[in-house]
Amino acid sequence: MRAIPSRAAALSAATVAILALATPLAAHHGWGAYDAAKQLELAGTVKEISYDNPHGTMRLEVPGKTWTVILAPPSRMRSRGLTPEMVAVGRQVTVVGYPHRTDEQELRAERVVAEGKTVELR
């Protein structure tokens, strides 16, 4: 005789499946929070770098301010020629991108210029 799953067991399994699918989505954010009408170009010194998934981040010190720069996923950066060494701490880089609408210290990068090379991220 085959056991019929209880309603509670079925509900529990469905909840686990939904959470497993939703967790990666919750960890990422949409790009609508950035103002694509206000492109900025920042030139400065890399103070911190994270070349990790889901996307890299950089702390970029420019005169008078330190920005958090949201980069592309590491696989995309590597495939387009932006290596971790090019954006290592202490390096001088230029970042072109869009500022966050509410966080005055955050920018979503569209391109990075490092070691004389321009790399498109999007």
MDAnalysis code that builds the backbone (N, CA, C; Angstrom):
import MDAnalysis as mda
import numpy as np

u = mda.Universe.empty(366, n_residues=122, atom_resindex=np.repeat(np.arange(122), 3), trajectory=True)
u.add_TopologyAttr("name", ["N", "CA", "C"] * 122)
u.add_TopologyAttr("resid", np.arange(1, 123))
u.add_TopologyAttr("resname", ["MET", "ARG", "ALA", "ILE", "PRO", "SER", "ARG", "ALA", "ALA", "ALA", "LEU", "SER", "ALA", "ALA", "THR", "VAL", "ALA", "ILE", "LEU", "ALA", "LEU", "ALA", "THR", "PRO", "LEU", "ALA", "ALA", "HIS", "HIS", "GLY", "TRP", "GLY", "ALA", "TYR", "ASP", "ALA", "ALA", "LYS", "GLN", "LEU", "GLU", "LEU", "ALA", "GLY", "THR", "VAL", "LYS", "GLU", "ILE", "SER", "TYR", "ASP", "ASN", "PRO", "HIS", "GLY", "THR", "MET", "ARG", "LEU", "GLU", "VAL", "PRO", "GLY", "LYS", "THR", "TRP", "THR", "VAL", "ILE", "LEU", "ALA", "PRO", "PRO", "SER", "ARG", "MET", "ARG", "SER", "ARG", "GLY", "LEU", "THR", "PRO", "GLU", "MET", "VAL", "ALA", "VAL", "GLY", "ARG", "GLN", "VAL", "THR", "VAL", "VAL", "GLY", "TYR", "PRO", "HIS", "ARG", "THR", "ASP", "GLU", "GLN", "GLU", "LEU", "ARG", "ALA", "GLU", "ARG", "VAL", "VAL", "ALA", "GLU", "GLY", "LYS", "THR", "VAL", "GLU", "LEU", "ARG"])
u.atoms.positions = np.array([
    [0.842, -1.171, 0.000],
    [0.000, 0.000, 0.000],
    [0.888, 1.235, 0.000],
    [0.562, 2.210, -0.828],
    [1.352, 3.432, -0.954],
    [0.834, 4.492, 0.014],
    [1.766, 5.156, 0.710],
    [1.366, 6.196, 1.662],
    [1.011, 7.469, 0.919],
    [-0.053, 8.094, 1.319],
    [-0.475, 9.367, 0.744],
    [0.073, 10.474, 1.633],
    [0.838, 11.437, 1.029],
    [1.418, 12.498, 1.861],
    [0.331, 13.315, 2.560],
    [0.616, 13.664, 3.771],
    [-0.342, 14.486, 4.508],
    [-0.341, 15.902, 3.951],
    [-1.382, 16.624, 4.216],
    [-1.491, 18.020, 3.760],
    [-0.343, 18.859, 4.328],
    [0.010, 18.619, 5.585],
    [1.100, 19.365, 6.221],
    [2.431, 19.055, 5.543],
    [2.668, 17.798, 5.190],
    [3.918, 17.427, 4.525],
    [3.990, 18.068, 3.141],
    [2.879, 18.069, 2.415],
    [2.854, 18.679, 1.080],
    [3.080, 20.177, 1.176],
    [2.459, 20.828, 2.144],
    [2.637, 22.260, 2.342],
    [4.077, 22.583, 2.727],
    [4.663, 21.752, 3.567],
    [6.051, 21.942, 3.975],
    [6.991, 21.807, 2.778],
    [6.771, 20.813, 1.939],
    [7.608, 20.618, 0.748],
    [7.463, 21.797, -0.216],
    [6.259, 22.287, -0.380],
    [6.027, 23.441, -1.265],
    [6.720, 24.685, -0.717],
    [6.676, 24.875, 0.577],
    [7.330, 26.031, 1.199],
    [8.838, 25.976, 0.995],
    [9.418, 24.811, 1.188],
    [10.860, 24.648, 0.992],
    [11.231, 24.952, -0.457],
    [10.440, 24.463, -1.406],
    [10.718, 24.704, -2.826],
    [10.640, 26.191, -3.162],
    [9.645, 26.868, -2.653],
    [9.487, 28.310, -2.917],
    [10.650, 29.086, -2.322],
    [11.040, 28.765, -1.099],
    [12.157, 29.460, -0.464],
    [13.464, 29.205, -1.207],
    [13.660, 27.998, -1.682],
    [14.886, 27.681, -2.414],
    [14.983, 28.488, -3.694],
    [13.861, 28.708, -4.353],
    [13.858, 29.496, -5.587],
    [13.949, 30.994, -5.304],
    [13.358, 31.451, -4.231],
    [13.289, 32.886, -3.948],
    [14.558, 33.438, -3.326],
    [15.326, 32.643, -2.611],
    [16.514, 33.139, -1.912],
    [17.511, 33.812, -2.846],
    [17.897, 33.224, -3.991],
    [18.832, 33.924, -4.868],
    [18.258, 35.236, -5.405],
    [16.971, 35.274, -5.638],
    [16.359, 36.497, -6.143],
    [16.371, 37.604, -5.096],
    [16.162, 37.252, -3.854],
    [16.154, 38.256, -2.794],
    [17.539, 38.827, -2.562],
    [18.559, 38.055, -2.856],
    [19.926, 38.518, -2.629],
    [20.350, 39.560, -3.654],
    [19.671, 39.616, -4.765],
    [20.035, 40.561, -5.816],
    [19.028, 41.698, -5.849],
    [19.412, 42.806, -6.399],
    [18.521, 43.957, -6.459],
    [18.350, 44.376, -7.908],
    [17.265, 45.098, -8.174],
    [17.020, 45.578, -9.529],
    [17.821, 46.836, -9.822],
    [17.944, 47.150, -11.121],
    [18.699, 48.327, -11.532],
    [17.837, 49.581, -11.556],
    [16.549, 49.465, -11.284],
    [15.661, 50.634, -11.281],
    [15.993, 51.655, -10.203],
    [16.783, 51.264, -9.221],
    [17.157, 52.181, -8.138],
    [18.228, 53.173, -8.572],
    [18.749, 53.021, -9.795],
    [19.810, 53.897, -10.291],
    [19.246, 54.838, -11.348],
    [19.736, 56.067, -11.359],
    [19.224, 57.108, -12.250],
    [20.013, 57.127, -13.566],
    [19.472, 56.451, -14.590],
    [20.144, 56.344, -15.894],
    [20.189, 57.675, -16.643],
    [19.492, 58.681, -16.139],
    [19.524, 60.006, -16.773],
    [20.695, 60.851, -16.266],
    [21.405, 60.364, -15.258],
    [22.504, 61.116, -14.645],
    [23.797, 60.316, -14.688],
    [24.395, 60.226, -15.837],
    [25.649, 59.487, -15.946],
    [26.787, 60.291, -15.307],
    [27.582, 59.609, -14.479],
    [28.716, 60.239, -13.806],
    [30.007, 59.559, -14.232],
    [31.090, 60.315, -14.215],
    [32.424, 59.768, -14.442],
    [33.261, 60.091, -13.220],
    [33.749, 59.054, -12.552],
    [34.534, 59.211, -11.330],
    [35.939, 58.671, -11.553],
    [36.923, 59.452, -11.228],
    [38.318, 59.008, -11.307],
    [38.887, 59.026, -9.899],
    [39.469, 57.912, -9.487],
    [40.005, 57.868, -8.137],
    [40.838, 56.634, -7.873],
    [41.017, 56.366, -6.580],
    [41.861, 55.283, -6.098],
    [40.998, 54.181, -5.508],
    [41.267, 52.940, -5.901],
    [40.545, 51.789, -5.354],
    [40.986, 51.598, -3.901],
    [40.026, 51.662, -2.987],
    [40.305, 51.474, -1.560],
    [39.954, 50.063, -1.098],
    [38.942, 49.463, -1.691],
    [38.532, 48.089, -1.405],
    [37.981, 47.509, -2.694],
    [38.113, 46.185, -2.856],
    [37.548, 45.523, -4.028],
    [37.040, 44.152, -3.625],
    [35.885, 43.794, -4.138],
    [35.321, 42.462, -3.957],
    [34.999, 41.944, -5.349],
    [35.658, 40.908, -5.745],
    [35.486, 40.309, -7.063],
    [34.673, 39.028, -6.892],
    [33.506, 39.153, -6.219],
    [32.686, 38.001, -5.849],
    [31.302, 38.069, -6.487],
    [30.631, 36.918, -6.521],
    [29.248, 36.840, -7.010],
    [28.297, 37.354, -5.951],
    [27.145, 37.894, -6.269],
    [26.582, 37.926, -7.615],
    [27.176, 39.010, -8.505],
    [27.829, 39.991, -7.912],
    [28.525, 41.024, -8.683],
    [29.620, 41.614, -7.816],
    [30.643, 42.128, -8.467],
    [31.726, 42.749, -7.719],
    [31.313, 44.089, -7.148],
    [32.065, 44.531, -6.154],
    [31.883, 45.866, -5.593],
    [33.255, 46.487, -5.366],
    [33.266, 47.784, -5.383],
    [34.516, 48.522, -5.204],
    [34.231, 49.743, -4.340],
    [35.168, 50.076, -3.477],
    [35.126, 51.358, -2.765],
    [36.143, 52.226, -3.484],
    [35.671, 53.325, -4.073],
    [36.508, 54.205, -4.875],
    [36.599, 55.569, -4.208],
    [37.823, 55.968, -3.876],
    [38.038, 57.263, -3.245],
    [38.332, 58.306, -4.326],
    [37.461, 59.302, -4.386],
    [37.645, 60.442, -5.285],
    [37.795, 61.666, -4.397],
    [38.320, 62.752, -4.918],
    [38.462, 63.933, -4.066],
    [37.139, 64.310, -3.380],
    [37.166, 64.299, -2.058],
    [36.020, 64.720, -1.264],
    [34.985, 63.654, -0.961],
    [35.151, 62.423, -1.458],
    [34.102, 61.425, -1.259],
    [34.627, 60.024, -1.551],
    [34.048, 59.037, -0.876],
    [34.307, 57.640, -1.189],
    [33.005, 57.010, -1.641],
    [33.031, 56.404, -2.828],
    [31.854, 55.803, -3.440],
    [31.886, 54.289, -3.309],
    [30.708, 53.686, -3.197],
    [30.548, 52.256, -3.362],
    [30.122, 52.053, -4.808],
    [30.916, 51.307, -5.558],
    [30.646, 51.087, -6.974],
    [30.207, 49.635, -7.157],
    [29.024, 49.463, -7.736],
    [28.495, 48.137, -8.029],
    [28.977, 47.749, -9.422],
    [29.693, 46.644, -9.504],
    [30.287, 46.183, -10.757],
    [29.449, 45.051, -11.355],
    [29.939, 44.445, -12.409],
    [29.288, 43.302, -13.047],
    [29.674, 42.013, -12.322],
    [29.048, 40.895, -12.689],
    [29.482, 39.605, -12.147],
    [30.936, 39.322, -12.550],
    [31.692, 38.639, -11.693],
    [33.104, 38.367, -11.997],
    [33.323, 37.676, -13.341],
    [32.465, 36.736, -13.710],
    [32.647, 36.031, -14.982],
    [32.560, 36.990, -16.164],
    [31.650, 37.953, -16.099],
    [31.523, 38.942, -17.176],
    [32.728, 39.868, -17.199],
    [33.180, 40.303, -16.021],
    [34.341, 41.191, -15.987],
    [35.563, 40.498, -16.586],
    [35.784, 39.239, -16.207],
    [36.932, 38.496, -16.737],
    [36.811, 38.297, -18.246],
    [35.611, 37.908, -18.715],
    [35.440, 37.634, -20.147],
    [35.614, 38.893, -20.993],
    [35.391, 40.043, -20.394],
    [35.557, 41.304, -21.130],
    [36.925, 41.935, -20.911],
    [37.762, 41.290, -20.109],
    [39.135, 41.740, -19.965],
    [39.474, 42.549, -18.739],
    [38.555, 42.637, -17.770],
    [38.845, 43.367, -16.530],
    [39.256, 42.347, -15.466],
    [40.543, 42.249, -15.225],
    [41.053, 41.271, -14.260],
    [41.077, 41.874, -12.854],
    [41.108, 41.031, -11.836],
    [41.202, 41.542, -10.467],
    [42.443, 42.404, -10.255],
    [43.532, 42.093, -10.930],
    [44.772, 42.853, -10.772],
    [44.614, 44.296, -11.279],
    [43.797, 44.484, -12.308],
    [43.605, 45.823, -12.883],
    [42.872, 46.765, -11.931],
    [42.071, 46.192, -11.019],
    [41.291, 47.010, -10.083],
    [41.690, 46.717, -8.637],
    [42.925, 46.318, -8.445],
    [43.430, 46.002, -7.102],
    [43.500, 47.262, -6.244],
    [43.487, 47.069, -4.945],
    [43.596, 48.177, -3.994],
    [44.833, 49.010, -4.332],
    [44.641, 50.327, -4.363],
    [45.726, 51.254, -4.656],
    [45.785, 51.688, -6.113],
    [45.090, 50.961, -7.002],
    [45.111, 51.307, -8.429],
    [44.268, 52.542, -8.700],
    [44.681, 53.284, -9.712],
    [43.916, 54.439, -10.189],
    [42.993, 53.960, -11.303],
    [41.699, 54.228, -11.179],
    [40.730, 53.816, -12.194],
    [39.730, 54.939, -12.421],
    [39.048, 54.853, -13.545],
    [37.927, 55.734, -13.842],
    [36.711, 54.843, -14.035],
    [35.603, 55.237, -13.425],
    [34.361, 54.482, -13.530],
    [33.293, 55.416, -14.091],
    [32.545, 54.919, -15.080],
    [31.421, 55.660, -15.645],
    [30.168, 54.865, -15.312],
    [29.173, 55.545, -14.759],
    [27.960, 54.826, -14.389],
    [26.869, 55.745, -13.903],
    [25.898, 55.131, -13.237],
    [24.701, 55.837, -12.802],
    [24.592, 55.850, -11.280],
    [24.288, 57.018, -10.709],
    [24.163, 57.099, -9.249],
    [22.869, 56.463, -8.752],
    [22.930, 55.969, -7.543],
    [21.747, 55.431, -6.869],
    [20.806, 56.596, -6.576],
    [19.520, 56.356, -6.679],
    [18.533, 57.434, -6.482],
    [18.461, 57.916, -5.037],
    [18.738, 57.031, -4.071],
    [18.602, 57.442, -2.666],
    [19.909, 57.356, -1.874],
    [20.849, 56.547, -2.317],
    [22.134, 56.424, -1.618],
    [23.152, 57.285, -2.360],
    [23.482, 58.419, -1.797],
    [24.356, 59.393, -2.454],
    [25.807, 58.937, -2.590],
    [26.117, 57.751, -2.086],
    [27.498, 57.251, -2.164],
    [27.602, 55.982, -2.999],
    [26.551, 55.657, -3.773],
    [26.574, 54.429, -4.550],
    [26.392, 54.711, -6.033],
    [27.117, 53.955, -6.845],
    [27.093, 54.104, -8.294],
    [27.084, 52.721, -8.931],
    [26.267, 52.536, -9.955],
    [26.274, 51.303, -10.749],
    [27.159, 51.525, -11.958],
    [28.227, 50.776, -12.070],
    [29.207, 50.986, -13.137],
    [28.722, 50.428, -14.471],
    [28.891, 51.211, -15.515],
    [28.647, 50.773, -16.888],
    [29.955, 50.423, -17.572],
    [31.011, 51.164, -17.220],
    [32.330, 50.871, -17.789],
    [33.401, 51.271, -16.789],
    [34.546, 50.603, -16.928],
    [35.696, 50.879, -16.083],
    [36.892, 51.090, -16.994],
    [37.674, 52.131, -16.690],
    [38.927, 52.367, -17.397],
    [40.039, 52.094, -16.390],
    [40.854, 51.094, -16.705],
    [41.947, 50.700, -15.818],
    [43.146, 50.330, -16.682],
    [44.304, 50.813, -16.282],
    [45.544, 50.555, -17.019],
    [45.404, 50.944, -18.492],
    [44.666, 52.025, -18.744],
    [44.506, 52.520, -20.109],
    [43.518, 51.741, -20.963],
    [42.853, 50.752, -20.394],
    [41.907, 49.916, -21.126],
    [40.481, 50.216, -20.664],
    [39.572, 50.444, -21.620],
    [38.158, 50.662, -21.301],
    [37.410, 49.338, -21.425],
    [36.699, 48.969, -20.361],
    [35.959, 47.716, -20.324],
    [34.488, 48.023, -20.103],
    [33.638, 47.622, -21.047],
    [32.187, 47.774, -20.924],
    [31.665, 46.635, -20.057],
    [30.887, 46.982, -19.024],
    [30.396, 45.969, -18.090],
    [28.971, 45.505, -18.366],
    [28.172, 46.310, -19.014],
    [26.764, 45.946, -19.208],
    [26.465, 45.431, -20.578],
])
